[in-house]
Amino acid sequence: MSRTFKLTIAYDGSEFIGWQRQASGVSIQGLLEDALSELDGRAVTVIGAGRTDAGVHARGQVAAAALERDIDAAAVVRAVNIRLPASVRILDATPAGKDFHARFDARLKSYRYRIWNAGVLSPFERSYAWHVPMALDVPAMADAAAALCGTHDFAAFQGTGSDTQTTVRTVTRSSVERDAGSPLIVYDAAGAGFLRHMVRNIVGTLVEIGRGRRPVASMGDVLASRDRAAAGPTAPAQGLFLMAVAYDEQKL
């Protein structure tokens, strides 16, 4: 009888084509499926909570996989990690209900976007932050970000190529803060679900507000427009991290 495991995964997305397995290129999903298939002696499908794009990182991605082999959770972590590159790690494996679905059962997803706001970019940040050397008005960015909390139609922040049925989403956290004593500015967002490129498009708009190119009140106008052309540019992938995915306990 197969057992379903909830896997919590961290990865540096710099060298990968993203989460989803594709016809060419190395993906996180593909690496996990190959490692688990070798462990289980059969083809194993891994379902993730969300699809991160090429260059995007994760500290707390969640996935589900069913194994036929009689193996405990701790052994899954050890056995899979030795089959993965050092840039991808299973942090935890927990037995879950047979009907557990990593994507559809997710209650809350949290993202963080990192901006390095200084004239010189630290070489240790080049793969993990967007370098914006110009001065930014962080309080203005914070005020604009707060306007996104609640349930809205986020069509203006949706990337192209999406097949979603609705662009209405509920955001429970949208905040901007400067790390004390550091050039680092972070944008934190949390909600039940996000559109393709939504966080990166929001950050691109916030940076334009921070540079004085848009007033704070324009964020509401962008939302109301439902027009992608009304929002700012898409922020680079390397600054984005999927931080955590939360579930109701009964789903596990």
C-alpha positions, 0 to 999 in steps of 0.5 A: 500500500502506498504512503503519501508524504508531505515534503518541505523543500528548499532550493536555490533556483539560480541554475534551474528552469523553474519548478515544473518539469519541461521537455528540456532543461533541469527543473526542481520537479524533475530532480525530485521525481528522478530521485524518488523514482530511483528510491521507489523502483518505479515512476513517482509523480511529485505535485508541488504547491506552486510553480516557481519560475526560472531563477526564483528560490524557495525556503519552504516549497511544499510537495506531495509524493506517494511511495510504495516502498516501506520507508519512514519519513526520516529515511526519505529525507536522507535517501532523497537528499543524497540523490539531489544536487547541493542546491536542492534539499528536502528539509522535512518529510511528513506522512500525510493523508492519502487525499492530501494535495499540495496545491489544492489544499494549500491555505496560505502562501508567503513570498518575500522579494529582496531589493538591494538598495545601494550604489554597489551590489554585494557579490554575495547578493547578486543571485538573491536580490534585485540591485536598485542603486537609486534612492527609494522612498520606502515609506511611500512604497509601504503605503502603496503596498498596504493598499493591496491587502484584501480581496481585489482583481489583480489582473493588472499584475498578472503575467502573460501566458496564464490560463487561470479562471479568475484574477481575483485574489485575497492578499492578507499581507503586503508590506515593505520594510528596510532592514535596519542598518542594511541596504536591504529592502524586503517586500512580504506578501501572503495570501491564499493564491497568487497569479503568474508573476504577480509578486514580481509585477507588484514589486516593479510597480512599488519601485517606480513609486519609490523612485517618485515616478508614480504617486502612492495613490496610483496603486489603486488606479492600477488595480482598478484598470485591470490592465497589465500595461498600467502597472510597472515592469516585472522585477527580476526573478532572482529577488523572489523567494517562496517562503512557506506554504500553510495547510489546515491540519485536517488536510494532513 
